[in-house]
Amino acid sequence: MSDIQLKSEIESIIKKSGYSKSKKMLCPIMRIVSMRYKDISQQQVFKITKSLL
């Protein structure tokens, strides 16, 4: 999955969650993305998620 697609997916998760953006959301978002897409590396997910939060 490209970085742009991953960024879009993470932004969607954040919007649907109903919570405001904060650093505390890093771990839950990483867990959700890793459960949905098992083939994506954790480093890629971490990098994108951290940049969005």
Residue, then its C-alpha position, 0 to 999 in steps of 0.5 A: m500500500s502506498d503512503i498516500q493510500l495509507k494516509s487516507e485510511i488513517e485520516s478516515i479512521i481518525k475522523k470516524s473515531g470522533y476523538s480529537k487528534s492527540k499523541k495518545m491515539l498513536c497506539p490504537i490507530m497502529r493496532i487497527v491498521s495492522m489488524r486490517y492490513k497485515d502485509i503493511s510494515q509497522q514502520q510505515v504505519f508508525k511514520i504516517t500515523k505520527s506525521l498525522l498526529 
